[in-house]
Amino acid sequence: MTVKLIKCNLCKVEFEYSATVCKGCGGDIVYGPTTTEIGDARKLGFFLFAIPVFVLIYFVPLMVRNYVEIPASLGMGYWGMLFVISIGMCGGLIFNGKVHEKKAHLIRTFKREY
């Protein structure tokens, strides 16, 4: 059985595939996306999906009301916010999947901050 060896991108010391800390520089070895990258992707996806839906539900009825007779309460209220939040969460999950897909093959070493 052969062991897969990978070189550290900071100090170039070889380590086994399952290692979590580099023996050469003491850096953390991360397989795939970092937790920061995942969190940032979720936030970006949430806002990119939620903001257009928020504008569509809350501001378009206000602007159109001058031209078309619609009730003032159309689109307003808590139910609209629940819809906006749920669409935003779906966007966050989509972007979460994209970042996992894009960075699943990466193996990186990061210096520890003390």
MMTF fields as JSON, N, C-alpha, C and O atoms, coordinates in Angstrom:
{
  "mmtfVersion": "1.0.0",
  "mmtfProducer": "UNKNOWN",
  "numBonds": 455,
  "numAtoms": 456,
  "numGroups": 114,
  "numChains": 1,
  "numModels": 1,
  "chainsPerModel": [1],
  "groupsPerChain": [114],
  "chainIdList": ["A"],
  "bondAtomList": [4, 2, 8, 6, 12, 10, 16, 14, 20, 18, 24, 22, 28, 26, 32, 30, 36, 34, 40, 38, 44, 42, 48, 46, 52, 50, 56, 54, 60, 58, 64, 62, 68, 66, 72, 70, 76, 74, 80, 78, 84, 82, 88, 86, 92, 90, 96, 94, 100, 98, 104, 102, 108, 106, 112, 110, 116, 114, 120, 118, 124, 122, 128, 126, 132, 130, 136, 134, 140, 138, 144, 142, 148, 146, 152, 150, 156, 154, 160, 158, 164, 162, 168, 166, 172, 170, 176, 174, 180, 178, 184, 182, 188, 186, 192, 190, 196, 194, 200, 198, 204, 202, 208, 206, 212, 210, 216, 214, 220, 218, 224, 222, 228, 226, 232, 230, 236, 234, 240, 238, 244, 242, 248, 246, 252, 250, 256, 254, 260, 258, 264, 262, 268, 266, 272, 270, 276, 274, 280, 278, 284, 282, 288, 286, 292, 290, 296, 294, 300, 298, 304, 302, 308, 306, 312, 310, 316, 314, 320, 318, 324, 322, 328, 326, 332, 330, 336, 334, 340, 338, 344, 342, 348, 346, 352, 350, 356, 354, 360, 358, 364, 362, 368, 366, 372, 370, 376, 374, 380, 378, 384, 382, 388, 386, 392, 390, 396, 394, 400, 398, 404, 402, 408, 406, 412, 410, 416, 414, 420, 418, 424, 422, 428, 426, 432, 430, 436, 434, 440, 438, 444, 442, 448, 446, 452, 450],
  "bondOrderList": [1, 1, 1, 1, 1, 1, 1, 1, 1, 1, 1, 1, 1, 1, 1, 1, 1, 1, 1, 1, 1, 1, 1, 1, 1, 1, 1, 1, 1, 1, 1, 1, 1, 1, 1, 1, 1, 1, 1, 1, 1, 1, 1, 1, 1, 1, 1, 1, 1, 1, 1, 1, 1, 1, 1, 1, 1, 1, 1, 1, 1, 1, 1, 1, 1, 1, 1, 1, 1, 1, 1, 1, 1, 1, 1, 1, 1, 1, 1, 1, 1, 1, 1, 1, 1, 1, 1, 1, 1, 1, 1, 1, 1, 1, 1, 1, 1, 1, 1, 1, 1, 1, 1, 1, 1, 1, 1, 1, 1, 1, 1, 1, 1],
  "groupList": [{"groupName": "MET", "atomNameList": ["N", "CA", "C", "O"], "elementList": ["N", "C", "C", "O"], "formalChargeList": [0, 0, 0, 0], "bondAtomList": [1, 0, 2, 1, 3, 2], "bondOrderList": [1, 1, 2], "singleLetterCode": "M", "chemCompType": "L-PEPTIDE LINKING"}, {"groupName": "THR", "atomNameList": ["N", "CA", "C", "O"], "elementList": ["N", "C", "C", "O"], "formalChargeList": [0, 0, 0, 0], "bondAtomList": [1, 0, 2, 1, 3, 2], "bondOrderList": [1, 1, 2], "singleLetterCode": "T", "chemCompType": "L-PEPTIDE LINKING"}, {"groupName": "VAL", "atomNameList": ["N", "CA", "C", "O"], "elementList": ["N", "C", "C", "O"], "formalChargeList": [0, 0, 0, 0], "bondAtomList": [1, 0, 2, 1, 3, 2], "bondOrderList": [1, 1, 2], "singleLetterCode": "V", "chemCompType": "L-PEPTIDE LINKING"}, {"groupName": "LYS", "atomNameList": ["N", "CA", "C", "O"], "elementList": ["N", "C", "C", "O"], "formalChargeList": [0, 0, 0, 0], "bondAtomList": [1, 0, 2, 1, 3, 2], "bondOrderList": [1, 1, 2], "singleLetterCode": "K", "chemCompType": "L-PEPTIDE LINKING"}, {"groupName": "LEU", "atomNameList": ["N", "CA", "C", "O"], "elementList": ["N", "C", "C", "O"], "formalChargeList": [0, 0, 0, 0], "bondAtomList": [1, 0, 2, 1, 3, 2], "bondOrderList": [1, 1, 2], "singleLetterCode": "L", "chemCompType": "L-PEPTIDE LINKING"}, {"groupName": "ILE", "atomNameList": ["N", "CA", "C", "O"], "elementList": ["N", "C", "C", "O"], "formalChargeList": [0, 0, 0, 0], "bondAtomList": [1, 0, 2, 1, 3, 2], "bondOrderList": [1, 1, 2], "singleLetterCode": "I", "chemCompType": "L-PEPTIDE LINKING"}, {"groupName": "CYS", "atomNameList": ["N", "CA", "C", "O"], "elementList": ["N", "C", "C", "O"], "formalChargeList": [0, 0, 0, 0], "bondAtomList": [1, 0, 2, 1, 3, 2], "bondOrderList": [1, 1, 2], "singleLetterCode": "C", "chemCompType": "L-PEPTIDE LINKING"}, {"groupName": "ASN", "atomNameList": ["N", "CA", "C", "O"], "elementList": ["N", "C", "C", "O"], "formalChargeList": [0, 0, 0, 0], "bondAtomList": [1, 0, 2, 1, 3, 2], "bondOrderList": [1, 1, 2], "singleLetterCode": "N", "chemCompType": "L-PEPTIDE LINKING"}, {"groupName": "GLU", "atomNameList": ["N", "CA", "C", "O"], "elementList": ["N", "C", "C", "O"], "formalChargeList": [0, 0, 0, 0], "bondAtomList": [1, 0, 2, 1, 3, 2], "bondOrderList": [1, 1, 2], "singleLetterCode": "E", "chemCompType": "L-PEPTIDE LINKING"}, {"groupName": "PHE", "atomNameList": ["N", "CA", "C", "O"], "elementList": ["N", "C", "C", "O"], "formalChargeList": [0, 0, 0, 0], "bondAtomList": [1, 0, 2, 1, 3, 2], "bondOrderList": [1, 1, 2], "singleLetterCode": "F", "chemCompType": "L-PEPTIDE LINKING"}, {"groupName": "TYR", "atomNameList": ["N", "CA", "C", "O"], "elementList": ["N", "C", "C", "O"], "formalChargeList": [0, 0, 0, 0], "bondAtomList": [1, 0, 2, 1, 3, 2], "bondOrderList": [1, 1, 2], "singleLetterCode": "Y", "chemCompType": "L-PEPTIDE LINKING"}, {"groupName": "SER", "atomNameList": ["N", "CA", "C", "O"], "elementList": ["N", "C", "C", "O"], "formalChargeList": [0, 0, 0, 0], "bondAtomList": [1, 0, 2, 1, 3, 2], "bondOrderList": [1, 1, 2], "singleLetterCode": "S", "chemCompType": "L-PEPTIDE LINKING"}, {"groupName": "ALA", "atomNameList": ["N", "CA", "C", "O"], "elementList": ["N", "C", "C", "O"], "formalChargeList": [0, 0, 0, 0], "bondAtomList": [1, 0, 2, 1, 3, 2], "bondOrderList": [1, 1, 2], "singleLetterCode": "A", "chemCompType": "L-PEPTIDE LINKING"}, {"groupName": "GLY", "atomNameList": ["N", "CA", "C", "O"], "elementList": ["N", "C", "C", "O"], "formalChargeList": [0, 0, 0, 0], "bondAtomList": [1, 0, 2, 1, 3, 2], "bondOrderList": [1, 1, 2], "singleLetterCode": "G", "chemCompType": "PEPTIDE LINKING"}, {"groupName": "ASP", "atomNameList": ["N", "CA", "C", "O"], "elementList": ["N", "C", "C", "O"], "formalChargeList": [0, 0, 0, 0], "bondAtomList": [1, 0, 2, 1, 3, 2], "bondOrderList": [1, 1, 2], "singleLetterCode": "D", "chemCompType": "L-PEPTIDE LINKING"}, {"groupName": "PRO", "atomNameList": ["N", "CA", "C", "O"], "elementList": ["N", "C", "C", "O"], "formalChargeList": [0, 0, 0, 0], "bondAtomList": [1, 0, 2, 1, 3, 2], "bondOrderList": [1, 1, 2], "singleLetterCode": "P", "chemCompType": "L-PEPTIDE LINKING"}, {"groupName": "ARG", "atomNameList": ["N", "CA", "C", "O"], "elementList": ["N", "C", "C", "O"], "formalChargeList": [0, 0, 0, 0], "bondAtomList": [1, 0, 2, 1, 3, 2], "bondOrderList": [1, 1, 2], "singleLetterCode": "R", "chemCompType": "L-PEPTIDE LINKING"}, {"groupName": "TRP", "atomNameList": ["N", "CA", "C", "O"], "elementList": ["N", "C", "C", "O"], "formalChargeList": [0, 0, 0, 0], "bondAtomList": [1, 0, 2, 1, 3, 2], "bondOrderList": [1, 1, 2], "singleLetterCode": "W", "chemCompType": "L-PEPTIDE LINKING"}, {"groupName": "HIS", "atomNameList": ["N", "CA", "C", "O"], "elementList": ["N", "C", "C", "O"], "formalChargeList": [0, 0, 0, 0], "bondAtomList": [1, 0, 2, 1, 3, 2], "bondOrderList": [1, 1, 2], "singleLetterCode": "H", "chemCompType": "L-PEPTIDE LINKING"}],
  "groupTypeList": [0, 1, 2, 3, 4, 5, 3, 6, 7, 4, 6, 3, 2, 8, 9, 8, 10, 11, 12, 1, 2, 6, 3, 13, 6, 13, 13, 14, 5, 2, 10, 13, 15, 1, 1, 1, 8, 5, 13, 14, 12, 16, 3, 4, 13, 9, 9, 4, 9, 12, 5, 15, 2, 9, 2, 4, 5, 10, 9, 2, 15, 4, 0, 2, 16, 7, 10, 2, 8, 5, 15, 12, 11, 4, 13, 0, 13, 10, 17, 13, 0, 4, 9, 2, 5, 11, 5, 13, 0, 6, 13, 13, 4, 5, 9, 7, 13, 3, 2, 18, 8, 3, 3, 12, 18, 4, 5, 16, 1, 9, 3, 16, 8, 10],
  "groupIdList": [1, 2, 3, 4, 5, 6, 7, 8, 9, 10, 11, 12, 13, 14, 15, 16, 17, 18, 19, 20, 21, 22, 23, 24, 25, 26, 27, 28, 29, 30, 31, 32, 33, 34, 35, 36, 37, 38, 39, 40, 41, 42, 43, 44, 45, 46, 47, 48, 49, 50, 51, 52, 53, 54, 55, 56, 57, 58, 59, 60, 61, 62, 63, 64, 65, 66, 67, 68, 69, 70, 71, 72, 73, 74, 75, 76, 77, 78, 79, 80, 81, 82, 83, 84, 85, 86, 87, 88, 89, 90, 91, 92, 93, 94, 95, 96, 97, 98, 99, 100, 101, 102, 103, 104, 105, 106, 107, 108, 109, 110, 111, 112, 113, 114],
  "secStructList": [7, 7, 7, 7, 3, 3, 3, 7, 6, 6, 6, 7, 7, 3, 3, 3, 6, 6, 7, 1, 5, 7, 6, 6, 6, 7, 7, 3, 3, 3, 3, 1, 1, 7, 2, 2, 2, 2, 2, 2, 2, 2, 2, 2, 2, 2, 2, 2, 2, 2, 2, 2, 2, 2, 0, 0, 0, 0, 0, 2, 2, 2, 2, 2, 6, 6, 6, 1, 7, 7, 7, 6, 6, 6, 6, 7, 1, 2, 2, 2, 2, 2, 2, 2, 2, 2, 2, 2, 2, 2, 2, 2, 2, 2, 2, 2, 2, 2, 2, 2, 2, 2, 2, 6, 6, 7, 3, 3, 3, 3, 7, 7, 7, 7],
  "xCoordList": [0.838, 0.0, 0.89, 1.773, 0.653, 1.463, 0.774, -0.452, 1.579, 1.081, 1.247, 2.317, 0.173, 0.211, 0.913, 0.477, 1.999, 2.745, 2.474, 2.397, 2.334, 2.04, 3.049, 3.44, 3.476, 4.423, 3.685, 2.673, 4.22, 3.688, 3.932, 5.022, 2.946, 3.127, 3.911, 4.236, 4.222, 5.018, 6.486, 7.369, 6.751, 8.146, 8.648, 9.82, 7.789, 8.118, 8.486, 9.076, 8.159, 8.36, 7.198, 6.051, 7.487, 6.431, 5.701, 6.3, 4.391, 3.577, 2.567, 2.281, 2.023, 1.012, -0.306, -0.558, -1.137, -2.41, -3.325, -4.05, -3.318, -4.257, -3.727, -4.411, -2.545, -1.952, -2.761, -3.373, -2.754, -3.462, -2.513, -2.896, -1.256, -0.247, 1.041, 1.458, 1.674, 2.933, 4.054, 4.168, 4.887, 6.006, 7.138, 7.941, 7.21, 8.288, 8.058, 8.903, 6.916, 6.662, 5.607, 5.419, 4.919, 3.895, 2.593, 1.743, 2.423, 1.2, 0.033, 0.224, -1.16, -2.374, -2.602, -2.536, -2.87, -3.141, -4.657, -5.354, -5.154, -6.59, -6.885, -6.283, -7.82, -8.258, -9.587, -10.558, -9.638, -10.863, -10.982, -9.984, -12.208, -12.391, -12.25, -12.544, -11.801, -11.7, -13.076, -13.984, -13.218, -14.498, -14.807, -15.972, -13.779, -13.979, -14.503, -15.411, -13.942, -14.402, -15.846, -16.628, -16.193, -17.566, -18.53, -19.585, -18.171, -19.022, -19.2, -20.302, -18.106, -18.191, -19.073, -19.837, -18.976, -19.804, -21.281, -22.134, -21.585, -22.979, -23.542, -24.672, -22.746, -23.203, -23.43, -24.445, -22.48, -22.609, -23.84, -24.606, -24.036, -25.21, -26.503, -27.47, -26.532, -27.732, -28.094, -29.234, -27.123, -27.431, -27.695, -28.53, -27.001, -27.248, -28.633, -29.21, -29.157, -30.492, -31.569, -32.637, -31.299, -32.325, -32.606, -33.759, -31.585, -31.794, -32.717, -33.639, -32.519, -33.472, -34.904, -35.857, -35.054, -36.399, -37.012, -38.205, -36.21, -36.684, -37.17, -38.234, -36.39, -36.781, -38.06, -38.958, -38.151, -39.331, -40.584, -41.647, -40.475, -41.651, -42.052, -43.242, -41.077, -41.401, -41.405, -42.235, -40.512, -40.412, -41.158, -41.673, -41.224, -41.941, -43.426, -43.96, -44.123, -45.53, -45.702, -46.689, -44.756, -44.852, -44.685, -45.364, -43.783, -43.558, -44.689, -45.06, -45.234, -46.276, -47.627, -48.511, -47.791, -49.064, -49.53, -50.73, -48.606, -48.978, -49.649, -50.421, -49.36, -49.87, -50.994, -51.863, -50.983, -51.97, -52.595, -51.916, -53.873, -54.552, -54.354, -54.974, -53.476, -53.242, -53.314, -53.063, -53.651, -53.723, -52.357, -51.319, -52.377, -51.125, -50.379, -49.161, -51.09, -50.455, -49.85, -49.249, -49.995, -49.455, -47.937, -47.237, -47.455, -46.029, -45.491, -44.342, -46.274, -45.786, -46.119, -47.013, -45.406, -45.718, -44.653, -43.662, -44.883, -43.903, -43.812, -42.747, -44.907, -44.856, -43.906, -43.221, -43.865, -42.925, -41.483, -40.623, -41.219, -39.863, -39.47, -38.318, -40.402, -40.1, -39.742, -38.844, -40.445, -40.138, -38.755, -37.987, -38.43, -37.119, -36.011, -34.997, -36.196, -35.178, -35.007, -33.885, -36.116, -36.001, -35.306, -34.515, -35.591, -34.892, -33.414, -32.559, -33.108, -31.715, -30.98, -29.819, -31.645, -31.017, -30.758, -29.734, -31.662, -31.441, -30.221, -29.409, -30.102, -28.933, -27.651, -26.634, -27.689, -26.517, -26.12, -24.933, -27.104, -26.81, -26.254, -25.378, -26.76, -26.25, -24.787, -23.954, -24.474, -23.091, -22.198, -21.02, -22.733, -21.991, -21.574, -20.427, -22.507, -22.192, -21.164, -20.304, -21.247, -20.292, -18.876, -17.924, -18.729, -17.389, -16.816, -15.612, -17.646, -17.176, -16.758, -15.743, -17.534, -17.238, -15.923, -15.116, -15.723, -14.553, -13.27, -12.211, -13.346, -12.136, -11.972, -11.145, -12.732, -12.664, -11.302, -10.86, -10.643, -9.375, -8.164, -7.058, -8.351, -7.224, -6.716, -7.489, -5.399, -4.742, -3.777, -2.804, -4.054, -3.252, -2.77, -3.395, -1.648, -1.087, -1.154, -0.774, -1.638, -1.728, -0.92, -0.984, -0.161, 0.621, -0.323, -1.35, 0.017, -0.78, -0.517, 0.621, -1.587, -1.464, -1.605, -2.589, -0.64, -0.666, -1.013, -1.081],
  "yCoordList": [-1.177, 0.0, 1.25, 1.391, 2.129, 3.346, 4.494, 4.603, 5.335, 6.497, 7.705, 7.929, 8.483, 9.67, 10.799, 11.199, 11.3, 12.388, 13.69, 13.723, 14.744, 16.065, 17.036, 16.895, 18.028, 19.025, 20.22, 20.677, 20.71, 21.91, 23.095, 23.227, 23.949, 25.095, 26.23, 27.216, 26.108, 27.138, 26.748, 27.531, 25.518, 25.127, 23.991, 23.623, 23.443, 22.375, 21.038, 20.191, 20.823, 19.534, 18.627, 19.072, 17.351, 16.407, 15.895, 15.709, 15.673, 15.123, 14.169, 14.22, 13.286, 12.33, 13.047, 14.116, 12.448, 13.059, 13.373, 14.367, 12.578, 12.779, 13.698, 13.889, 14.266, 15.11, 16.393, 16.889, 16.918, 18.172, 19.313, 20.481, 18.974, 19.986, 19.624, 18.465, 20.613, 20.387, 20.213, 20.998, 19.179, 18.939, 19.933, 20.164, 20.518, 21.459, 22.844, 23.36, 23.448, 24.835, 24.95, 26.03, 23.856, 23.885, 24.523, 24.827, 24.731, 25.347, 24.372, 23.158, 24.911, 24.095, 23.699, 24.54, 22.419, 21.913, 21.852, 21.237, 22.486, 22.549, 21.845, 22.147, 20.905, 20.183, 20.786, 20.759, 21.322, 21.937, 23.378, 23.997, 23.916, 25.315, 25.506, 24.599, 26.684, 27.006, 27.422, 27.699, 27.462, 27.876, 29.336, 29.707, 30.155, 31.559, 31.667, 32.454, 30.887, 30.905, 30.42, 30.957, 29.416, 28.903, 29.956, 30.191, 30.589, 31.63, 32.817, 33.349, 33.238, 34.366, 34.025, 34.87, 32.794, 32.376, 32.36, 32.775, 31.889, 31.871, 33.281, 33.542, 34.194, 35.588, 36.225, 36.884, 36.027, 36.606, 36.056, 36.815, 34.744, 34.131, 34.627, 34.882, 34.769, 35.265, 36.652, 36.897, 37.552, 38.929, 39.081, 39.894, 38.317, 38.413, 37.888, 38.324, 36.967, 36.455, 37.256, 37.505, 37.662, 38.304, 39.749, 40.181, 40.495, 41.914, 42.116, 42.926, 41.42, 41.61, 41.21, 41.86, 40.143, 39.72, 40.756, 41.046, 41.309, 42.352, 43.568, 44.117, 43.976, 45.113, 44.783, 45.62, 43.588, 43.187, 43.172, 43.606, 42.682, 42.549, 43.873, 44.158, 44.678, 45.862, 47.17, 48.037, 47.339, 48.632, 48.709, 49.77, 47.616, 47.637, 47.954, 48.769, 47.348, 47.732, 49.222, 49.835, 49.796, 51.223, 52.09, 53.105, 51.683, 52.462, 52.285, 53.235, 51.093, 50.793, 51.344, 51.56, 51.57, 52.024, 53.348, 53.617, 54.156, 55.419, 55.197, 56.041, 54.076, 53.804, 52.776, 52.826, 51.865, 50.79, 50.814, 51.058, 50.564, 50.582, 49.238, 48.233, 49.255, 48.058, 48.471, 49.63, 47.546, 47.88, 48.32, 47.824, 49.243, 49.753, 48.679, 48.758, 47.691, 46.664, 45.52, 44.613, 45.544, 44.452, 44.387, 45.376, 43.25, 43.045, 43.435, 43.123, 44.099, 44.533, 43.49, 42.664, 43.537, 42.658, 41.625, 41.526, 40.854, 39.873, 38.671, 38.066, 38.321, 37.164, 37.422, 36.51, 38.638, 38.987, 38.846, 38.394, 39.24, 39.102, 37.639, 37.282, 36.795, 35.365, 34.806, 33.974, 35.266, 34.83, 35.317, 34.556, 36.571, 37.135, 36.361, 36.034, 36.067, 35.333, 33.918, 33.423, 33.264, 31.894, 31.864, 30.961, 32.832, 32.907, 33.199, 32.624, 34.085, 34.382, 33.162, 32.942, 32.366, 31.15, 30.152, 29.468, 30.065, 29.194, 29.668, 28.858, 30.975, 31.527, 31.211, 30.901, 31.289, 30.942, 29.491, 29.172, 28.611, 27.188, 26.912, 26.064, 27.622, 27.456, 27.884, 27.175, 29.044, 29.519, 28.632, 28.464, 28.062, 27.118, 25.907, 25.466, 25.382, 24.254, 24.608, 23.793, 25.833, 26.271, 26.355, 25.931, 26.905, 27.027, 25.652, 25.444, 24.708, 23.341, 22.685, 21.99, 22.906, 22.335, 22.884, 22.142, 24.181, 24.848, 24.517, 24.399, 24.366, 24.247, 22.873, 22.722, 21.888, 20.565, 19.906, 19.141, 20.183, 19.534, 20.225, 19.688, 21.397, 22.164, 21.593, 21.164, 21.604, 21.26, 22.399, 22.594, 23.153, 24.347, 24.343, 23.754, 25.011, 25.165, 26.632, 27.508, 26.891, 28.266, 28.374, 27.504, 29.456, 29.705, 29.949, 30.611, 29.423, 29.644, 31.039, 31.507, 31.694, 33.016, 32.873, 32.322, 33.362, 33.256, 34.556, 34.65],
  "zCoordList": [0.0, 0.0, 0.0, 0.846, -0.932, -1.011, -0.287, -0.281, 0.311, 1.036, 0.13, -0.434, -0.005, -0.846, -0.086, 0.993, -0.662, -0.044, -0.788, -2.016, -0.024, -0.576, 0.019, 1.177, -0.775, -0.29, 0.3, -0.232, 1.41, 2.053, 1.128, 0.572, 0.958, 0.067, 0.73, 0.069, 2.028, 2.708, 2.822, 2.472, 3.32, 3.582, 2.683, 2.755, 1.853, 0.894, 1.53, 0.858, 2.799, 3.46, 3.082, 3.039, 2.805, 2.424, 3.67, 4.729, 3.515, 4.589, 3.991, 2.795, 4.838, 4.384, 4.142, 4.697, 3.312, 2.912, 4.088, 4.038, 5.124, 6.231, 7.333, 8.339, 7.178, 8.216, 8.393, 7.447, 9.607, 9.888, 10.226, 10.162, 10.592, 10.903, 10.178, 10.189, 9.545, 8.837, 9.854, 10.796, 9.667, 10.575, 10.358, 11.262, 9.181, 8.885, 9.469, 10.2, 9.151, 9.575, 10.673, 11.232, 10.988, 12.032, 11.596, 12.433, 10.304, 9.798, 9.757, 9.693, 9.795, 9.697, 8.246, 7.35, 8.018, 6.678, 6.51, 7.317, 5.47, 5.218, 3.898, 2.868, 3.947, 2.749, 2.309, 3.065, 1.109, 0.608, 1.086, 1.455, 1.082, 1.479, 2.993, 3.771, 3.395, 4.816, 5.331, 4.548, 6.637, 7.216, 6.888, 6.74, 6.776, 6.398, 4.971, 4.701, 4.061, 2.67, 2.562, 1.778, 3.341, 3.329, 3.862, 3.273, 4.973, 5.551, 4.631, 4.499, 3.988, 3.053, 1.857, 1.391, 1.355, 0.22, 0.613, -0.172, 1.812, 2.266, 2.386, 1.974, 2.955, 3.098, 1.733, 1.51, 0.823, -0.52, -1.224, -1.818, -1.164, -1.79, -1.184, -1.902, 0.148, 0.815, 0.297, -0.098, 0.302, -0.088, -1.582, -1.976, -2.418, -3.862, -4.241, -5.237, -3.463, -3.744, -3.015, -3.574, -1.769, -0.948, -1.363, -1.334, -1.743, -2.056, -3.255, -3.161, -4.382, -5.495, -5.134, -5.562, -4.348, -3.945, -3.007, -3.097, -2.114, -1.211, -2.002, -1.718, -2.985, -3.825, -4.58, -4.671, -5.115, -5.876, -5.006, -5.449, -3.786, -2.927, -2.276, -2.139, -1.876, -1.094, -1.882, -1.606, -2.845, -3.514, -4.842, -5.193, -5.579, -6.858, -6.659, -7.41, -5.678, -5.476, -5.147, -5.554, -4.42, -4.105, -5.353, -5.511, -6.228, -7.453, -8.457, -9.147, -8.544, -9.522, -9.08, -9.909, -7.789, -7.246, -7.878, -7.929, -8.348, -8.993, -10.353, -10.808, -10.994, -12.336, -12.359, -13.229, -11.43, -11.378, -9.995, -8.998, -9.945, -8.655, -7.958, -8.308, -6.968, -6.158, -4.687, -4.357, -3.819, -2.391, -1.863, -2.301, -0.931, -0.36, 0.418, 0.572, 0.902, 1.729, 0.915, 1.491, -0.403, -1.219, -1.064, -1.279, -0.702, -0.55, 0.8, 1.115, 1.599, 2.9, 3.957, 3.773, 5.036, 6.148, 6.399, 5.675, 7.447, 7.878, 6.951, 6.828, 6.303, 5.4, 4.244, 3.781, 3.789, 2.727, 3.186, 2.43, 4.447, 4.975, 5.124, 4.875, 5.522, 5.6, 4.229, 4.102, 3.217, 1.854, 1.433, 0.844, 1.726, 1.384, 2.085, 1.468, 3.366, 4.125, 3.593, 3.493, 3.251, 2.738, 1.375, 1.106, 0.524, -0.768, -0.543, -1.217, 0.395, 0.721, 1.241, 0.897, 2.068, 2.583, 1.461, 1.464, 0.519, -0.641, -1.433, -1.877, -1.603, -2.287, -1.547, -2.168, -0.21, 0.581, 0.415, 0.341, 0.357, 0.16, -1.239, -1.408, -2.225, -3.588, -3.654, -4.22, -3.075, -3.084, -2.227, -2.541, -1.156, -0.331, -1.168, -1.107, -1.943, -2.817, -3.868, -4.202, -4.396, -5.425, -4.863, -5.518, -3.645, -3.073, -2.745, -2.896, -2.301, -2.056, -3.367, -3.429, -4.393, -5.707, -6.264, -6.822, -6.107, -6.663, -5.913, -6.53, -4.606, -3.8, -3.143, -2.245, -3.567, -2.944, -3.143, -2.286, -4.239, -4.55, -3.92, -3.977, -3.325, -2.791, -1.467, -0.61, -1.332, -0.079, 0.199, -0.529, 1.264, 1.55, 2.99, 3.872, 3.207, 4.545, 4.93, 4.153, 6.132, 6.639, 7.925, 8.793, 8.028, 9.242, 10.397, 10.242, 11.534, 12.745, 13.276, 13.303, 13.697, 14.301, 15.805, 16.299, 16.51, 17.98, 18.609, 19.834]
}
